[in-house]
Amino acid sequence: MKKLLMCAVTMLLVLCLIAGPASAARAAGSAGGVPPLSAGAVPRLAGEEGDPDEEGDPGAPDDSYDPDESGDPDEPGDTGDPEEPEEPPVPEPEEPYVRVIDPSKPMVALTFDDGPHDTWSNAILDVLEENHALATFFEVGRNVRAHPEPVQRMAELGCEIASHSNAHKDLSKLKKKTLIKDLDTADAAFTDAGVEPPALVRPPYGAVNKNVKSATGRSIVTWTVDTEDWRSRDAQAVIDYVQNYGDLDGEIVLMHSIYESTADAVRVLVPWLQEQGYQLVTVTELLAYYYGELPQPDRFYGYTYFSSHGRTDTPVPLPGETVPGAGVPAEEPAEEETPDTPAALADEPEAPAESESPAEEAPAETDKEWKPVRVPDTVDLAPASIPNPALFMP
């Protein structure tokens, strides 16, 4: 019994010795606010890096993190890579405009004399291009030589280019030789500008005689509606005249491309005419589609012609057209033919061509050989040849 009691006392003493230092440390920690150290822990001073309780410690968990705040790193544009901007959609190419004329519908030909003018001719062309319309320009040769660029643009747009003589002289007062020389000089100016010599001629002032009508090898064309824009120099006066004229179907309207007022009037009249249902055509198109014939050389198309002819039942196509008004189809490039000559013979020189004696040229016509019917030197102002007497520009 004593032995058991002694063993129990001994064990109790051992336990007290073991538990004593730990109890003292806990008591000291409670009194000074220092947490007890666990067994094997390395003591650190307050504020040293790695202290889990120190503010700013990167290792400490952030209890205030809110995933819905704007600083969320998962939100696009904050911490991620910037998104590439979307490329704008590529517009589809517009189909090219195809001009088609219906011969059964109303049409009118706008014509312009006395140009080209660098400013006002181009202003008129701007309006025509914007509205997919064409016109006929009767140009003076010396002006073409001085200002070729508008003429080249007329050709590019498909407008008709015609002659208004070389120096704007009264052609009815010229001898035949001088008359032909004047028109040939004008043709050379058109050729130098890069366009074909015109087949149509409008005589200045509308003045004609037998020579002008039928001895030039060209088609002579005047007009049916005179706006007298050269007289008024007033855009609104020109607009009012055309809009109040009445039925313009089949008419040829005379204006001049050297005035700002005319260019301003055209900007109003072209869309207005189209809104009224008129197709804006060239003089040649009007003759073919409305009157049923192509312009013929040495023929005069004046007041008598237009007043005595109505709309045809048989419109004719322009050269190159298969259907009147359908336009000339684009030419397809011709396929290259493969030569049948063997390669061994391909490098052999060709046999020289036989020389041909030049054909004898017909003697040039002179004024002595030409014996015209005598006509008065004054301008023929009869209604049969001139639409109205107010033809002379200052």
C-alpha positions in Angstrom: 0.0 0.0 0.0 2.8 2.4 0.8 4.5 1.6 -2.4 1.4 2.5 -4.4 1.0 5.7 -2.5 4.6 6.6 -3.1 4.3 5.9 -6.8 1.3 8.2 -7.1 3.0 11.0 -5.2 6.0 10.7 -7.4 4.0 10.8 -10.7 2.1 13.9 -9.4 5.3 15.7 -8.7 6.6 14.9 -12.2 3.4 16.2 -13.8 3.6 19.4 -11.8 7.2 20.0 -12.8 6.3 19.5 -16.5 3.2 21.7 -16.5 4.6 24.4 -14.3 6.7 26.4 -17.0 3.8 26.3 -19.6 1.3 27.6 -17.1 3.6 30.5 -16.2 4.1 31.4 -19.8 0.3 31.5 -20.4 -0.2 33.6 -17.4 2.5 36.1 -18.5 1.0 36.3 -22.0 -2.4 37.1 -20.6 -1.1 39.9 -18.6 1.1 41.6 -21.3 -1.0 40.9 -24.5 1.7 38.7 -26.0 0.4 35.4 -27.5 1.9 32.3 -26.2 4.5 30.5 -28.3 3.8 27.1 -29.5 6.3 24.5 -29.1 9.1 24.8 -31.8 7.9 28.3 -32.9 10.5 31.0 -33.7 9.8 34.2 -31.8 9.5 37.4 -34.0 9.2 41.1 -33.1 6.0 43.0 -33.9 6.1 44.6 -37.4 8.7 42.2 -38.8 8.0 40.9 -42.4 5.9 37.8 -42.3 3.8 38.8 -39.2 0.3 37.6 -40.2 -1.3 40.3 -37.9 0.6 43.3 -39.4 -1.3 45.6 -41.8 0.0 45.5 -45.4 1.3 42.0 -45.1 0.9 40.5 -48.6 0.4 37.1 -47.1 -2.5 38.1 -45.0 -6.0 37.3 -46.4 -8.1 40.3 -47.5 -11.5 40.0 -45.8 -12.7 43.1 -47.6 -12.4 41.8 -51.2 -15.7 42.2 -53.1 -15.9 40.4 -56.5 -18.6 42.9 -57.6 -16.5 46.0 -57.3 -15.2 47.8 -60.4 -11.7 46.8 -59.6 -12.4 43.2 -60.3 -9.3 41.9 -62.2 -11.7 39.7 -64.2 -13.5 42.7 -65.6 -12.4 43.4 -69.2 -10.1 46.3 -69.8 -8.7 46.5 -66.2 -5.9 44.0 -65.9 -6.4 41.9 -69.0 -5.0 42.6 -72.5 -6.9 45.4 -74.4 -9.3 44.1 -77.0 -8.5 44.8 -80.7 -11.0 47.3 -82.3 -13.4 45.7 -84.7 -12.8 46.5 -88.3 -15.6 48.4 -90.0 -17.6 46.3 -92.5 -16.4 46.6 -96.1 -19.2 48.1 -98.2 -20.3 46.1 -101.1 -19.3 47.5 -104.5 -22.0 49.3 -106.3 -23.1 47.9 -109.6 -22.1 50.2 -112.5 -24.9 52.3 -113.9 -26.3 51.1 -117.2 -27.9 53.8 -119.2 -30.9 52.6 -121.2 -33.2 54.9 -123.3 -36.8 53.9 -123.9 -37.8 55.2 -127.4 -41.5 55.1 -126.5 -41.1 57.5 -123.6 -40.6 61.4 -123.6 -37.2 62.7 -124.4 -35.5 66.1 -124.8 -32.1 67.1 -126.0 -30.2 69.8 -124.1 -27.6 71.6 -126.2 -24.9 74.1 -125.3 -23.1 76.5 -127.7 -19.9 78.7 -127.6 -17.8 76.7 -125.2 -15.8 75.1 -123.8 -15.4 77.2 -120.7 -13.0 75.9 -118.0 -15.4 76.8 -115.1 -19.0 76.8 -116.4 -18.7 73.9 -118.9 -17.3 71.8 -116.0 -20.2 73.0 -113.7 -22.7 71.8 -116.3 -20.9 68.5 -116.7 -21.0 68.0 -112.9 -24.8 68.3 -113.0 -25.1 65.9 -115.9 -22.8 63.4 -114.2 -24.6 63.5 -110.9 -28.0 62.8 -112.7 -26.7 60.2 -115.2 -27.8 62.6 -118.0 -26.2 63.5 -121.4 -26.2 66.6 -123.6 -24.7 67.8 -126.9 -22.0 70.5 -126.8 -21.5 72.6 -130.0 -18.0 74.0 -129.3 -15.9 76.7 -131.0 -12.6 75.4 -132.4 -10.5 78.2 -131.0 -12.0 77.7 -127.6 -11.3 73.9 -127.8 -7.7 74.6 -128.5 -7.5 77.0 -125.5 -9.4 74.7 -123.1 -9.2 71.1 -124.2 -9.8 69.5 -120.7 -13.6 70.0 -120.6 -13.9 68.5 -124.1 -12.0 65.4 -122.9 -14.3 65.1 -120.0 -17.4 65.4 -122.2 -16.2 62.5 -124.2 -15.5 60.4 -121.1 -19.0 61.0 -119.8 -20.5 60.0 -123.1 -21.8 63.4 -124.1 -22.0 64.3 -127.8 -19.4 66.8 -129.1 -20.3 68.8 -132.1 -18.8 71.8 -133.9 -19.8 75.5 -133.8 -17.3 76.6 -136.4 -13.7 77.6 -135.6 -14.1 81.4 -135.0 -17.8 81.9 -134.6 -18.2 83.7 -137.8 -21.4 84.0 -139.9 -20.8 81.0 -142.1 -23.5 82.0 -144.6 -21.3 85.0 -145.6 -18.2 82.9 -146.4 -17.2 81.5 -149.7 -17.2 77.8 -150.0 -13.5 77.4 -149.8 -13.3 79.6 -146.7 -16.3 77.9 -145.2 -14.7 74.4 -145.5 -11.3 75.7 -144.2 -13.0 77.2 -141.1 -14.7 73.8 -140.3 -11.5 71.9 -141.0 -9.5 74.1 -138.7 -12.1 73.5 -136.0 -11.9 69.7 -136.6 -8.1 69.9 -136.2 -8.6 71.5 -132.8 -10.9 68.7 -131.7 -8.4 66.1 -132.9 -5.6 67.8 -131.0 -7.8 67.7 -127.9 -8.0 63.9 -128.2 -11.6 63.5 -129.5 -13.0 62.6 -132.9 -13.8 65.3 -135.4 -17.5 66.1 -135.0 -20.1 65.0 -137.6 -22.6 67.6 -136.5 -22.3 71.4 -137.0 -24.5 74.2 -135.6 -23.8 77.4 -137.6 -23.3 80.5 -135.5 -26.4 82.6 -135.1 -28.3 79.8 -136.9 -27.3 81.6 -140.2 -27.4 79.3 -143.2 -27.5 79.3 -147.0 -27.3 76.6 -149.6 -23.6 76.1 -149.0 -23.9 75.7 -145.3 -26.9 73.4 -145.6 -25.6 71.0 -148.2 -21.9 71.6 -149.2 -19.8 70.8 -146.1 -20.0 67.0 -145.9 -21.5 67.4 -142.4 -24.9 67.3 -140.7 -26.2 70.8 -139.9 -28.4 71.1 -136.9 -30.1 74.1 -135.3 -32.7 74.0 -132.4 -36.4 74.2 -131.6 -36.4 75.9 -128.2 -34.4 79.1 -127.7 -34.0 80.1 -124.0 -32.2 83.3 -124.9 -29.9 82.8 -121.9 -27.3 84.9 -123.6 -29.7 87.8 -123.5 -31.1 87.6 -120.0 -28.0 86.3 -118.2 -30.6 85.4 -115.5 -30.8 81.8 -114.2 -34.4 82.2 -113.0 -35.5 83.6 -116.3 -34.1 80.5 -118.1 -35.7 78.2 -115.6 -39.1 79.9 -115.9 -39.0 79.8 -119.7 -38.2 76.1 -119.9 -40.7 75.1 -117.1 -43.5 77.1 -118.7 -42.8 76.1 -122.3 -45.2 73.2 -122.3 -44.6 69.8 -123.9 -40.9 69.4 -124.5 -41.0 65.9 -125.9 -38.8 65.7 -129.0 -37.5 69.3 -128.6 -33.9 70.6 -128.9 -33.2 73.2 -126.2 -30.6 75.9 -126.9 -28.4 77.3 -124.2 -24.8 78.5 -123.8 -22.1 77.0 -121.6 -20.1 80.2 -121.1 -22.4 81.8 -118.5 -22.6 81.2 -114.8 -26.3 81.9 -114.9 -26.8 79.1 -117.4 -24.8 76.7 -115.2 -27.1 77.7 -112.3 -30.2 77.1 -114.4 -29.0 73.7 -115.5 -28.6 72.6 -111.9 -32.3 73.1 -111.4 -33.6 72.1 -114.8 -31.8 68.7 -115.2 -33.4 67.0 -112.1 -36.7 68.8 -112.8 -36.9 67.5 -116.3 -36.2 64.0 -115.1 -38.9 64.3 -112.5 -41.3 65.3 -115.2 -40.5 62.0 -117.0 -38.1 63.3 -119.7 -35.1 61.3 -120.8 -32.1 63.6 -121.4 -30.6 62.5 -124.7 -28.1 63.7 -127.3 -29.1 65.2 -130.6 -28.1 62.0 -132.5 -30.1 59.9 -130.0 -33.1 62.2 -130.5 -32.9 61.9 -134.2 -32.5 58.1 -134.1 -35.0 57.2 -131.3 -37.6 59.9 -131.8 -37.5 60.9 -135.4 -36.3 57.5 -136.8 -33.1 58.4 -138.7 -29.4 58.9 -138.1 -27.9 62.3 -139.0 -26.9 62.3 -142.7 -24.1 64.4 -144.2 -25.1 67.4 -146.2 -28.5 67.5 -144.7 -30.0 70.4 -142.8 -32.0 69.7 -139.6 -33.8 72.9 -138.9 -37.1 74.3 -138.0 -38.9 72.9 -141.1 -37.6 69.4 -140.4 -38.5 69.3 -136.8 -41.9 71.0 -137.2 -42.9 68.6 -140.0 -41.8 65.3 -138.4 -43.4 63.7 -135.4 -42.5 60.7 -133.3 -41.6 57.7 -135.4 -43.0 54.2 -135.0 -39.7 52.7 -136.1 -36.8 54.0 -134.0 -33.4 53.1 -135.4 -30.4 51.9 -133.4 -27.2 53.8 -133.1 -24.1 52.3 -134.7 -23.1 49.3 -132.6 -26.5 48.9 -131.0 -28.7 45.8 -131.7 -31.8 47.4 -130.1 -32.6 51.1 -130.2 -31.8 52.7 -126.8 -30.2 49.6 -125.3 -26.7 51.0 -125.6 -23.6 49.7 -127.3 -22.3 46.5 -125.6 -18.8 46.5 -124.3 -16.3 44.8 -126.7 -14.8 41.6 -125.4 -11.0 41.2 -126.0 -10.3 39.1 -129.0 -8.6 35.8 -128.4 -5.1 35.5 -129.6 -4.8 33.1 -132.4 -2.1 30.4 -132.3 0.0 30.6 -135.4 0.0 27.3 -137.4 3.6 28.0 -138.7 6.1 25.5 -137.4 8.6 26.8 -135.0 11.4 26.1 -137.4 9.9 28.4 -140.0 8.7 31.1 -137.6 12.0 33.0 -137.7 12.3 33.1 -141.5 12.0 36.6 -143.0 8.7 37.4 -144.8 8.8 37.8 -148.5 8.9 41.5 -149.5 5.5 42.9 -150.5 4.9 43.9 -154.0 5.1 47.5 -154.6 2.0 49.3 -155.6 1.9 52.5 -157.6 0.1 55.2 -155.7 -3.4 55.9 -156.9 -3.8 59.2 -158.6 -5.4 61.8 -156.4 -8.4 63.7 -157.7 -7.6 67.3 -158.3 -8.6 69.5 -155.4 -11.8 71.4 -155.9 -11.4 75.1 -156.3 -13.7 78.0 -156.2 -13.3 78.4 -160.0 -14.6 74.9 -160.6 -17.5 75.4 -158.2 -20.5 77.2 -159.6 -23.1 77.6 -157.0 -26.5 79.1 -157.4 -26.2 82.7 -156.4 -27.6 83.4 -153.0 -27.9 86.7 -151.1 -25.1 87.6 -148.8 -27.6 88.4 -146.0 -28.6 85.8 -143.4 -31.5 83.7 -144.4 -34.0 84.4 -141.6 -37.0 82.7 -143.2 -38.9 80.5 -140.8 -38.1 77.5 -143.0 -34.5 77.7 -141.9 -34.4 79.5 -138.6 -36.6 78.8 -135.6 -37.0 82.4 -134.6 -35.5 85.8 -135.5 -33.8 86.5 -132.1 -30.6 84.7 -133.1 -27.8 87.3 -133.0 -25.6 87.5 -130.0 -24.0 90.8 -129.1 
